[in-house]
């Protein structure tokens, strides 16, 4: 695990977007206890955009429902501006419905924390933010990372872009991408890959069907397959595990988690 000290997190510039003045104070106090000193607070999405355009933060922490927009709408606006390519996003919300959180999980947020949250979870999310800002290249005993060939399969272009950035920061650049299992199947018929990273729920052919194709129709039991998904249904995930996937990661994922999984399956 990477060790990130409070001195590291003290360098973070954080913009907190929270309409409740009481909640704003509570979260600010938690951030200060975690060693963060550069914190600004605003009450709505438009204020957040105005402030961020003037003083781009390292991390935006937002409530889900703001007076003028949702956190998802705020994030989508930020993603359209190149100046925010290196700005990260965290949600702190009492929202529990998977459908309401789905878009945010797909867009590469650092973390989604509940209200109220555990202080330890906030500190972990801050460490994850530092891992994105100061990434470590991966070193594998049996592979030259610069030559590692990877197939990424995800129907969300935002998710593909986010995952590709994370992989590039690890030193992995030979990446082919597909929007669903059908496209991935055609690529697998043409090229050999060292690793496949796939979403689960996709149109035309989903991740489970793709894994079954690789393991049974191609008779390829050696290709490591990592699944990164927002799926929360235990029975569905158990079914996927039985199909022959090498490991399953949640969205949003921590860079350290994907590094550990790659160490495990590639050695």
PEKAJO-V349660 format. One record per residue. N is the residue number from 1. SS is DSSP state (A for helix, B for strand, O for the rest). Layout:
# PEKAJO-V349660
n = {N | N}
ss = {SS | SS}
This chain:
# PEKAJO-V349660
n = {1 | 2 | 3 | 4 | 5 | 6 | 7 | 8 | 9 | 10 | 11 | 12 | 13 | 14 | 15 | 16 | 17 | 18 | 19 | 20 | 21 | 22 | 23 | 24 | 25 | 26 | 27 | 28 | 29 | 30 | 31 | 32 | 33 | 34 | 35 | 36 | 37 | 38 | 39 | 40 | 41 | 42 | 43 | 44 | 45 | 46 | 47 | 48 | 49 | 50 | 51 | 52 | 53 | 54 | 55 | 56 | 57 | 58 | 59 | 60 | 61 | 62 | 63 | 64 | 65 | 66 | 67 | 68 | 69 | 70 | 71 | 72 | 73 | 74 | 75 | 76 | 77 | 78 | 79 | 80 | 81 | 82 | 83 | 84 | 85 | 86 | 87 | 88 | 89 | 90 | 91 | 92 | 93 | 94 | 95 | 96 | 97 | 98 | 99 | 100 | 101 | 102 | 103 | 104 | 105 | 106 | 107 | 108 | 109 | 110 | 111 | 112 | 113 | 114 | 115 | 116 | 117 | 118 | 119 | 120 | 121 | 122 | 123 | 124 | 125 | 126 | 127 | 128 | 129 | 130 | 131 | 132 | 133 | 134 | 135 | 136 | 137 | 138 | 139 | 140 | 141 | 142 | 143 | 144 | 145 | 146 | 147 | 148 | 149 | 150 | 151 | 152 | 153 | 154 | 155 | 156 | 157 | 158 | 159 | 160 | 161 | 162 | 163 | 164 | 165 | 166 | 167 | 168 | 169 | 170 | 171 | 172 | 173 | 174 | 175 | 176 | 177 | 178 | 179 | 180 | 181 | 182 | 183 | 184 | 185 | 186 | 187 | 188 | 189 | 190 | 191 | 192 | 193 | 194 | 195 | 196 | 197 | 198 | 199 | 200 | 201 | 202 | 203 | 204 | 205 | 206 | 207 | 208 | 209 | 210 | 211 | 212 | 213 | 214 | 215 | 216 | 217 | 218 | 219 | 220 | 221 | 222 | 223 | 224 | 225 | 226 | 227 | 228 | 229 | 230 | 231 | 232 | 233 | 234 | 235 | 236 | 237 | 238 | 239 | 240 | 241 | 242 | 243 | 244 | 245 | 246 | 247 | 248 | 249 | 250 | 251 | 252 | 253 | 254 | 255 | 256 | 257 | 258 | 259 | 260 | 261 | 262 | 263 | 264 | 265 | 266 | 267}
ss = {O | O | O | O | O | A | A | A | A | A | O | O | B | B | B | B | B | O | O | O | A | A | A | A | A | A | A | A | A | A | A | A | A | O | O | O | O | B | B | B | B | B | O | O | A | A | A | A | A | A | A | A | A | A | O | O | O | O | B | B | B | B | O | O | B | O | O | O | O | B | A | A | A | A | A | A | A | A | A | O | O | A | A | A | O | O | O | B | B | B | B | B | B | O | O | O | O | A | A | A | A | A | A | A | A | A | O | O | O | O | B | B | B | B | O | O | O | O | A | A | A | A | A | A | A | A | A | A | A | A | A | A | A | O | O | O | O | O | O | O | O | O | O | O | A | A | A | O | B | B | B | B | B | O | O | O | A | A | A | A | A | A | A | A | A | A | A | A | A | O | O | O | O | B | B | B | B | B | O | O | A | A | A | A | A | A | A | A | A | A | O | O | O | O | B | B | B | B | O | O | O | O | O | O | O | O | A | A | A | A | A | A | A | A | A | A | A | O | O | O | O | O | O | B | B | B | B | B | B | O | O | O | O | A | A | A | A | A | A | A | A | A | O | O | O | O | B | B | B | B | O | O | O | O | A | A | A | A | A | A | A | A | A | A | A | A | O}
